[in-house]
Amino acid sequence: MSPKTLFYILIGIIVLNFIVDKIIDAINARHFDDPVPQELEDVYEDAEYQKSQAYKKTRYRFGLITSTFSLMLTLAFFFFDGFAIVDQLARSYADHPILIALLFFGIIMLASDILTLPFSYYSTFVIEERFGFNKMSLETFVLDKLKGWLMGGLIGGGILALIIWFYSAVGENFWLYAWALVAAFALFMNMFYAKLIVPLFNKQTPLQKGSLRDKIEAYAKTVGFQLNNIFVIDGSKRSTKANAYFSGFGREKRITLYDTLINDLEEEEIVAVLAHEVGHYKKNHIIVNLIISILTTGFTLWVLSLFIGNPLLSQALGVLEPSFHIGLIAFGILYTPISEITGLIMNALSRAFEYQADDYAKNTYKGEPLIEGLKKLSSKSLSNLTPHPLYVFMHYSHPTLLQRFQNLR
């Protein structure tokens, strides 16, 4: 195969992936105005329902514009030798493979983020603001960006540097060392993300003593779930949307409630949501997801090791001097069909786990307050009550509200 042939294969994968995505989005959009299922007729008042219709249509149109812009930007980068230009720029400042790779990805990531910054700003301060979701100040927006760049540089750059070092030290077997590194990092982040990373962006405070904490602790005791760490996060500093999540293992396990969740739901509904999260822990979903993620990463790195040494990958992107970082770009695109399949499998598994966690909450607490809580959360977030099944299959990590309602009845 010639470099030119591989170049057009890469272009074909990018364009085909875009077309399939847009077709599925369009099919879903055609069903925005479908009648609301009878079981969900009480989710919205008439005015709120019209607002939700406007929101999802606005989001659909905006997504079409942003994704088209990203595609055009990517294709321009390919056809005008963008990778070769950035590679040469990186080599003009460094001569060590690791430093070249870090500069290469740093330039691309930073430039991409800056070019798409207007879309991010418009999404937050125009669309989300218009529909009453945004609570973020411009200062918080800027600080989030700066912190994100810093975190990406330190963590992403550190892991990339070690992987390239493994490759230069042991050759094709680098994937074993890289796999061990990524697995250890994933385990560490699962354990300590809430303690180390979240505080950089949000304030977390222990849930104060009172009737809500008493009810949560009473429920935890009935199911033999030792729970000492219940935190409230100031999600309202960015958005009115609500959430709750479980993280960590052993003594590090904790449940985190958004302050918006506490404001939007009744105490019985909050306990039901917590029972769902406890169900994930009791059913070992977190551990299973972690194991599958680690195995998938190992497979990806193994496949990468089979191709990364082929100079054809770099030549296809217009770079004559083969390098790990250029090969990684080409490989990432070639791997897209496989990652799409694994993504579908993980989404299907996630939806199955959500049903199991709902069943656990229904059997150990109550189903009715969970249903009511889910309805309120859907209403507050102006969610789509009539998604197309194909869109759900491709993109949803959770069952639809109707599916969860029918399962909990």
C-alpha positions as CSV (number, residue, x, y, z in Angstrom):
1,M,0.0,0.0,0.0
2,S,1.3,3.5,-0.9
3,P,1.2,6.4,1.5
4,K,-1.3,8.2,-0.8
5,T,-3.7,5.2,-0.6
6,L,-3.5,5.2,3.2
7,F,-4.0,8.9,3.2
8,Y,-7.3,8.6,1.4
9,I,-8.3,5.7,3.6
10,L,-7.8,7.9,6.6
11,I,-9.9,10.7,5.0
12,G,-12.6,8.1,4.1
13,I,-12.8,7.0,7.7
14,I,-13.1,10.5,9.0
15,V,-15.8,11.5,6.5
16,L,-17.8,8.3,6.7
17,N,-17.8,8.6,10.5
18,F,-19.1,12.1,10.2
19,I,-21.8,11.2,7.7
20,V,-23.1,8.3,9.8
21,D,-23.2,10.4,12.9
22,K,-25.1,13.2,11.1
23,I,-27.6,10.8,9.6
24,I,-28.3,9.3,13.1
25,D,-28.7,12.8,14.5
26,A,-31.1,13.8,11.7
27,I,-33.2,10.7,12.3
28,N,-33.4,11.5,16.0
29,A,-34.3,15.1,15.2
30,R,-37.2,14.1,13.0
31,H,-38.8,12.6,16.1
32,F,-38.5,15.6,18.4
33,D,-42.2,16.4,17.8
34,D,-43.4,12.8,18.4
35,P,-46.3,12.6,21.0
36,V,-45.1,12.3,24.5
37,P,-45.7,8.8,25.9
38,Q,-48.8,8.7,28.2
39,E,-46.6,7.5,31.2
40,L,-44.5,10.7,30.9
41,E,-47.3,13.3,30.3
42,D,-46.8,14.7,33.8
43,V,-43.1,15.5,33.3
44,Y,-43.6,18.9,31.7
45,E,-46.1,21.7,32.0
46,D,-47.1,23.0,28.6
47,A,-44.8,26.0,28.8
48,E,-41.8,23.9,29.9
49,Y,-42.5,21.3,27.2
50,Q,-42.3,24.0,24.5
51,K,-39.1,25.3,26.1
52,S,-37.7,21.7,26.0
53,Q,-38.6,21.4,22.3
54,A,-36.9,24.7,21.6
55,Y,-33.8,23.7,23.6
56,K,-33.2,20.3,21.9
57,K,-33.8,21.9,18.4
58,T,-31.3,24.6,19.2
59,R,-28.8,22.1,20.5
60,Y,-29.2,20.0,17.3
61,R,-28.6,22.9,15.0
62,F,-25.6,24.1,17.0
63,G,-24.2,20.6,17.1
64,L,-24.5,20.4,13.3
65,I,-22.6,23.7,12.9
66,T,-19.8,22.8,15.4
67,S,-19.2,19.3,14.0
68,T,-19.2,20.5,10.4
69,F,-16.6,23.2,11.4
70,S,-14.5,20.5,13.2
71,L,-14.6,18.3,10.1
72,M,-13.6,21.2,7.8
73,L,-10.8,22.1,10.1
74,T,-9.6,18.5,10.2
75,L,-9.7,18.0,6.4
76,A,-7.9,21.3,5.9
77,F,-5.2,20.1,8.3
78,F,-4.8,16.9,6.3
79,F,-4.8,18.4,2.8
80,F,-2.5,21.3,3.6
81,D,0.2,19.2,5.3
82,G,-0.7,20.5,8.8
83,F,0.9,17.6,10.5
84,A,4.2,18.0,8.7
85,I,4.2,21.8,9.4
86,V,3.6,21.3,13.2
87,D,6.1,18.4,13.3
88,Q,8.8,20.7,11.7
89,L,7.8,23.5,14.1
90,A,8.2,21.1,17.1
91,R,11.6,19.9,15.8
92,S,12.8,23.5,15.4
93,Y,12.6,23.8,19.2
94,A,13.6,20.3,20.4
95,D,15.6,17.3,19.2
96,H,14.6,14.7,21.7
97,P,11.7,12.4,20.6
98,I,9.8,12.9,23.8
99,L,10.1,16.7,23.8
100,I,9.2,16.8,20.0
101,A,6.1,14.7,20.7
102,L,5.0,16.8,23.7
103,L,5.4,20.0,21.7
104,F,3.6,18.5,18.7
105,F,0.5,17.5,20.6
106,G,0.7,20.6,22.8
107,I,0.6,22.8,19.7
108,I,-2.3,20.9,18.1
109,M,-4.4,20.6,21.2
110,L,-3.9,24.2,22.2
111,A,-4.6,25.5,18.6
112,S,-7.7,23.3,18.3
113,D,-9.0,24.5,21.6
114,I,-8.4,28.1,20.8
115,L,-10.1,27.8,17.4
116,T,-13.2,26.2,18.9
117,L,-13.3,28.5,21.9
118,P,-15.9,30.8,20.3
119,F,-18.3,27.8,20.0
120,S,-17.6,26.8,23.6
121,Y,-18.3,30.4,24.7
122,Y,-21.5,30.6,22.7
123,S,-22.7,27.3,24.0
124,T,-22.3,28.3,27.6
125,F,-23.1,32.0,27.6
126,V,-25.7,32.2,24.9
127,I,-27.5,28.8,24.5
128,E,-27.3,27.6,28.1
129,E,-27.9,31.1,29.4
130,R,-31.0,31.6,27.2
131,F,-32.6,28.4,28.6
132,G,-31.7,29.2,32.2
133,F,-29.0,26.6,32.8
134,N,-25.8,28.6,32.9
135,K,-24.6,29.9,36.3
136,M,-20.9,30.2,35.3
137,S,-19.1,33.5,35.4
138,L,-16.7,34.5,32.7
139,E,-13.9,34.2,35.3
140,T,-14.9,30.6,36.1
141,F,-15.0,29.8,32.4
142,V,-11.5,31.2,31.8
143,L,-10.1,29.5,34.9
144,D,-11.7,26.2,33.9
145,K,-9.9,26.4,30.5
146,L,-6.6,27.3,32.0
147,K,-6.9,24.5,34.6
148,G,-7.9,22.0,31.9
149,W,-4.9,22.9,29.8
150,L,-2.6,22.6,32.8
151,M,-4.1,19.2,33.8
152,G,-3.9,18.0,30.2
153,G,-0.3,19.0,29.9
154,L,0.8,17.5,33.2
155,I,-1.2,14.3,33.2
156,G,-1.6,13.6,29.5
157,G,1.9,14.8,28.7
158,G,3.4,12.8,31.5
159,I,1.7,9.5,30.4
160,L,2.6,10.2,26.8
161,A,6.2,10.9,27.7
162,L,6.5,7.6,29.6
163,I,4.9,5.6,26.8
164,I,7.3,7.0,24.3
165,W,10.2,6.3,26.7
166,F,9.0,2.7,27.0
167,Y,8.9,2.4,23.2
168,S,12.4,3.7,22.8
169,A,13.7,1.5,25.5
170,V,12.1,-1.9,24.8
171,G,10.6,-1.6,21.2
172,E,7.5,-3.6,20.3
173,N,6.9,-4.9,23.8
174,F,6.4,-1.3,25.0
175,W,2.7,-1.9,25.1
176,L,3.0,-4.2,28.2
177,Y,4.7,-1.4,30.2
178,A,2.3,1.2,28.8
179,W,-0.6,-1.0,29.8
180,A,0.7,-1.4,33.3
181,L,1.1,2.4,33.6
182,V,-2.3,3.2,32.3
183,A,-4.0,0.5,34.5
184,A,-2.2,1.8,37.6
185,F,-3.3,5.4,36.7
186,A,-6.9,4.3,36.1
187,L,-7.0,2.5,39.4
188,F,-5.5,5.5,41.2
189,M,-7.9,8.0,39.6
190,N,-10.9,5.8,40.5
191,M,-9.7,5.8,44.1
192,F,-8.7,9.5,44.5
193,Y,-10.3,11.5,41.7
194,A,-12.9,13.0,44.0
195,K,-10.3,13.9,46.6
196,L,-7.5,15.2,44.3
197,I,-9.0,16.5,41.1
198,V,-12.6,17.6,41.9
199,P,-11.4,20.2,44.5
200,L,-9.5,22.0,41.7
201,F,-12.8,22.9,40.1
202,N,-15.4,22.6,42.8
203,K,-15.9,23.0,46.5
204,Q,-17.0,19.9,48.3
205,T,-18.4,19.9,51.8
206,P,-19.7,17.1,54.0
207,L,-23.5,16.8,54.1
208,Q,-24.7,18.5,57.2
209,K,-26.5,16.7,60.0
210,G,-30.2,16.7,59.6
211,S,-33.2,14.7,58.3
212,L,-31.7,14.1,54.9
213,R,-28.4,12.7,56.2
214,D,-30.3,10.7,58.8
215,K,-32.4,9.1,56.1
216,I,-29.4,8.3,53.9
217,E,-27.5,6.7,56.8
218,A,-30.6,4.8,57.9
219,Y,-31.0,3.4,54.4
220,A,-27.3,2.5,54.2
221,K,-27.5,0.6,57.4
222,T,-30.5,-1.5,56.2
223,V,-28.4,-2.7,53.2
224,G,-25.2,-3.2,55.1
225,F,-23.4,-0.4,53.3
226,Q,-20.9,1.4,55.4
227,L,-21.0,5.1,54.4
228,N,-19.0,7.7,56.2
229,N,-18.3,10.1,53.3
230,I,-21.4,12.0,52.0
231,F,-20.4,15.2,50.2
232,V,-22.2,18.1,48.6
233,I,-20.6,19.7,45.6
234,D,-21.3,23.2,44.4
235,G,-22.5,22.3,40.9
236,S,-24.7,25.4,40.9
237,K,-21.7,27.6,40.3
238,R,-21.7,26.4,36.7
239,S,-25.2,25.0,35.9
240,T,-28.7,24.4,37.3
241,K,-28.5,20.8,36.1
242,A,-28.3,18.2,38.8
243,N,-26.4,15.0,39.4
244,A,-25.1,12.5,42.0
245,Y,-22.3,10.0,41.7
246,F,-20.4,7.3,43.6
247,S,-16.6,7.0,43.6
248,G,-13.7,5.3,45.2
249,F,-13.2,1.9,47.0
250,G,-12.9,0.8,50.6
251,R,-12.3,3.7,53.0
252,E,-12.1,6.1,50.0
253,K,-15.6,5.4,48.8
254,R,-17.9,8.4,48.8
255,I,-21.2,9.6,47.5
256,T,-21.3,13.1,46.1
257,L,-24.6,15.0,45.7
258,Y,-24.9,18.2,43.6
259,D,-26.4,21.0,45.6
260,T,-28.8,21.4,42.7
261,L,-30.0,17.9,43.3
262,I,-30.7,18.7,47.0
263,N,-32.6,21.8,45.9
264,D,-34.7,20.1,43.2
265,L,-35.7,16.8,44.8
266,E,-37.6,15.8,47.9
267,E,-35.7,13.9,50.6
268,E,-37.4,10.6,49.7
269,E,-36.4,11.1,46.1
270,I,-32.8,11.9,47.0
271,V,-32.5,8.7,49.1
272,A,-34.0,6.7,46.2
273,V,-31.3,8.2,43.8
274,L,-28.7,7.3,46.4
275,A,-30.1,3.8,46.6
276,H,-29.5,3.5,42.9
277,E,-25.9,4.6,43.3
278,V,-25.4,2.1,46.2
279,G,-26.8,-0.5,43.8
280,H,-24.0,0.2,41.4
281,Y,-21.5,-0.5,44.2
282,K,-23.3,-3.6,45.5
283,K,-23.5,-5.1,42.0
284,N,-19.7,-4.4,41.5
285,H,-20.4,-2.3,38.4
286,I,-17.6,0.1,39.2
287,I,-15.1,-2.8,39.4
288,V,-16.4,-4.5,36.3
289,N,-16.3,-1.2,34.3
290,L,-12.7,-0.6,35.5
291,I,-11.6,-4.2,34.5
292,I,-13.2,-3.9,31.1
293,S,-11.6,-0.5,30.6
294,I,-8.2,-1.8,31.5
295,L,-8.6,-4.9,29.2
296,T,-9.8,-2.7,26.3
297,T,-6.8,-0.4,26.8
298,G,-4.5,-3.4,26.8
299,F,-6.0,-4.6,23.5
300,T,-5.7,-1.2,22.0
301,L,-2.0,-0.8,23.0
302,W,-1.3,-4.3,21.7
303,V,-2.8,-3.5,18.3
304,L,-0.9,-0.2,18.4
305,S,2.4,-2.1,18.9
306,L,1.8,-4.1,15.7
307,F,1.5,-0.9,13.6
308,I,3.4,1.9,15.2
309,G,6.8,0.9,13.8
310,N,5.5,1.1,10.2
311,P,6.9,4.2,8.5
312,L,3.8,4.2,6.2
313,L,1.7,5.7,9.0
314,S,3.9,8.8,9.2
315,Q,4.4,9.1,5.4
316,A,0.6,9.0,4.9
317,L,0.4,12.2,6.9
318,G,3.1,13.9,4.8
319,V,5.9,13.4,7.3
320,L,8.9,11.6,5.8
321,E,10.8,11.0,9.0
322,P,8.9,8.3,10.9
323,S,8.0,9.0,14.5
324,F,5.9,7.6,17.3
325,H,3.7,10.7,17.6
326,I,2.8,10.9,13.9
327,G,2.2,7.2,13.7
328,L,-0.1,7.5,16.8
329,I,-2.3,10.1,15.0
330,A,-2.7,7.8,11.9
331,F,-3.3,4.7,14.1
332,G,-6.0,6.5,16.1
333,I,-8.0,7.2,13.0
334,L,-7.5,3.7,11.6
335,Y,-8.7,2.3,15.0
336,T,-11.9,4.4,14.9
337,P,-14.2,1.5,13.6
338,I,-13.0,-0.7,16.4
339,S,-13.4,2.0,19.0
340,E,-16.9,2.6,17.7
341,I,-17.8,-1.1,18.2
342,T,-16.3,-1.2,21.7
343,G,-18.2,2.0,22.5
344,L,-21.5,0.4,21.5
345,I,-20.7,-2.6,23.6
346,M,-19.9,-0.4,26.6
347,N,-23.0,1.6,26.2
348,A,-25.2,-1.5,26.1
349,L,-23.5,-2.8,29.2
350,S,-23.9,0.5,30.9
351,R,-27.6,0.5,30.2
352,A,-27.9,-3.0,31.6
353,F,-26.1,-1.9,34.7
354,E,-28.5,1.0,35.1
355,Y,-31.5,-1.3,35.0
356,Q,-29.8,-3.5,37.7
357,A,-29.1,-0.4,39.9
358,D,-32.7,0.7,39.4
359,D,-33.9,-2.8,40.4
360,Y,-31.7,-2.6,43.5
361,A,-33.2,0.7,44.5
362,K,-36.7,-0.5,44.0
363,N,-36.1,-3.7,46.0
364,T,-34.2,-2.2,48.9
365,Y,-36.0,1.1,49.1
366,K,-38.8,2.3,46.9
367,G,-39.4,2.5,43.2
368,E,-42.0,5.4,43.2
369,P,-39.7,8.1,44.6
370,L,-37.0,7.1,42.2
371,I,-39.4,7.5,39.3
372,E,-40.6,10.9,40.6
373,G,-37.0,12.0,41.1
374,L,-36.0,10.9,37.5
375,K,-39.0,12.8,36.1
376,K,-38.0,16.0,37.9
377,L,-34.4,15.7,36.8
378,S,-35.6,15.2,33.2
379,S,-37.8,18.2,33.5
380,K,-35.1,20.4,35.0
381,S,-32.7,19.5,32.3
382,L,-35.2,19.9,29.4
383,S,-34.4,16.3,28.3
384,N,-35.8,14.7,25.2
385,L,-38.7,12.3,26.0
386,T,-38.9,10.9,22.5
387,P,-35.4,9.8,21.4
388,H,-35.2,7.5,18.4
389,P,-34.2,3.9,19.3
390,L,-31.3,4.0,16.9
391,Y,-30.0,7.2,18.6
392,V,-30.4,5.5,22.0
393,F,-28.6,2.4,20.8
394,M,-25.7,4.5,19.4
395,H,-25.3,7.2,22.1
396,Y,-27.1,6.5,25.3
397,S,-25.2,5.1,28.3
398,H,-28.5,5.1,30.3
399,P,-31.9,3.7,29.3
400,T,-34.5,6.4,28.3
401,L,-36.8,7.8,31.0
402,L,-39.7,5.8,29.5
403,Q,-37.7,2.6,29.7
404,R,-36.7,3.2,33.3
405,F,-40.3,4.2,34.2
406,Q,-41.6,0.9,32.8
407,N,-38.9,-1.1,34.5
408,L,-39.5,0.5,37.9
409,R,-43.3,0.1,37.8
